[in-house]
């Protein structure tokens, strides 16, 4: 009997705490974003459209190791690696990602690919505009994800 009363008491306390949060937020002033007329304010840890980074020499950081694709639970990253040559150097490593595609119709923005990358080649940007009528346009290719040479972000990844 005592354990039943204890459970009822704990449940009541949990309900009161939950309703307190709800009522506190009900009385706050509502915040309305004036998008697209004003820029959107993101939290620093926001996970948006991915950006493939370059090093300080302008070479791609991705070495085609496939660790990001292996870590992805949604299996939305497709990579084809190719060998670097002395005549044409794409990345600092022996290989580079010849093809790097992310299918945003499958991506869950979990961040496992960012954590798995040993060269910090892939990061999350602040891009959020992914709405489209054509599902095929949700497959972003390497050229769309790659950071520009001057440190400029790709069009979809701007904050």
C-alpha positions in Angstrom: 0.0 0.0 0.0 2.8 2.4 0.9 4.5 1.8 -2.5 1.2 2.6 -4.3 0.9 5.9 -2.4 4.6 6.7 -3.2 4.0 6.1 -6.9 0.9 8.3 -6.9 2.8 11.0 -5.2 5.7 10.8 -7.7 3.3 10.9 -10.6 1.5 13.9 -9.2 4.8 15.8 -8.7 5.9 15.0 -12.3 2.5 16.2 -13.6 2.8 19.4 -11.6 6.3 20.1 -13.0 5.2 19.4 -16.5 2.2 21.7 -16.3 4.3 24.4 -14.6 6.5 24.5 -17.7 3.5 24.6 -20.0 1.7 27.4 -18.1 5.0 29.4 -17.8 5.4 29.4 -21.5 1.7 30.1 -22.2 2.1 33.5 -20.5 5.2 34.6 -22.4 5.1 37.0 -25.3 5.0 35.1 -28.6 8.0 35.5 -30.9 7.4 35.8 -34.6 10.2 35.5 -37.2 9.8 37.9 -40.1 11.3 35.5 -42.7 12.2 36.2 -45.6 12.3 40.0 -45.0 14.7 39.6 -42.1 17.6 37.1 -41.7 16.9 34.1 -39.6 18.7 33.8 -36.3 20.2 30.4 -35.7 21.6 28.9 -32.6 25.3 28.2 -32.8 24.8 24.4 -32.9 22.2 24.4 -35.6 22.7 21.5 -38.1 21.9 22.7 -41.6 23.0 21.8 -45.1 26.4 20.2 -45.1 29.5 22.0 -46.3 32.6 20.3 -47.7 35.6 22.3 -46.4 38.9 23.2 -48.0 42.3 23.6 -46.3 44.3 26.8 -46.2 45.9 26.0 -49.6 42.5 25.7 -51.3 42.6 21.9 -51.6 39.7 19.8 -50.6 39.9 18.3 -47.1 38.0 15.1 -48.1 40.4 12.2 -48.8 37.7 9.7 -49.8 38.0 7.5 -46.8 34.2 6.6 -46.7 34.0 6.9 -42.9 31.1 9.4 -43.2 29.2 7.1 -45.4 29.8 4.2 -43.1 28.6 6.2 -40.1 25.4 7.5 -41.7 22.4 5.6 -40.3 20.2 6.8 -43.1 22.6 5.7 -45.8 22.2 9.0 -47.7 25.9 9.6 -48.5 27.4 8.2 -51.7 31.1 8.6 -52.4 33.4 7.5 -55.3 37.1 7.9 -54.6 39.9 8.5 -57.1 43.7 8.8 -56.9 45.4 12.1 -56.8 48.2 12.7 -59.4 51.2 15.0 -59.2 49.8 16.8 -62.3 46.4 17.4 -60.8 46.2 17.7 -57.0 42.6 17.8 -55.6 43.3 17.0 -52.0 46.3 16.8 -49.7 45.9 13.0 -49.3 46.6 10.1 -51.7 42.9 10.0 -52.7 40.0 12.5 -53.1 36.3 12.2 -53.4 35.6 12.2 -57.2 31.8 11.9 -56.5 30.3 13.1 -53.2 26.5 13.1 -53.0 24.1 13.6 -50.1 20.5 12.7 -50.6 18.6 15.2 -48.4 15.3 13.3 -48.8 16.9 10.7 -46.6 19.2 12.7 -44.4 18.2 13.1 -40.7 20.8 15.7 -39.8 22.2 13.5 -37.0 25.7 14.7 -37.3 27.3 11.3 -37.3 29.1 12.0 -40.6 30.6 15.2 -39.1 31.9 13.3 -36.1 33.3 10.4 -38.1 35.4 12.5 -40.5 39.0 12.3 -39.5 40.0 15.4 -41.5 37.1 17.7 -40.6 36.2 17.8 -44.2 32.4 17.8 -43.7 30.6 20.2 -41.4 27.1 21.5 -40.9 26.3 24.9 -42.3 23.4 27.1 -41.6 21.5 26.5 -44.8 17.9 25.4 -44.3 16.0 26.0 -47.5 15.5 22.5 -48.8 11.8 22.7 -49.9 11.3 21.6 -53.5 8.6 20.1 -55.7 11.1 17.7 -57.3 12.6 15.0 -55.1 15.6 14.6 -57.5 16.8 18.1 -56.7 17.3 17.0 -53.1 20.4 15.1 -54.1 23.2 17.6 -53.5 26.4 17.0 -55.5 30.0 17.8 -54.5 29.9 21.1 -56.4 26.9 22.3 -54.4 28.4 21.3 -51.1 32.0 22.4 -51.6 33.2 25.6 -49.9 34.3 28.2 -52.4 38.0 29.0 -52.8 37.8 32.4 -51.1 36.2 31.0 -48.0 32.7 31.8 -49.3 30.0 29.3 -48.5 27.9 27.6 -51.2 24.5 29.3 -52.0 22.4 26.9 -49.9 24.6 27.0 -46.9 24.6 30.7 -46.0 23.3 31.8 -42.7 
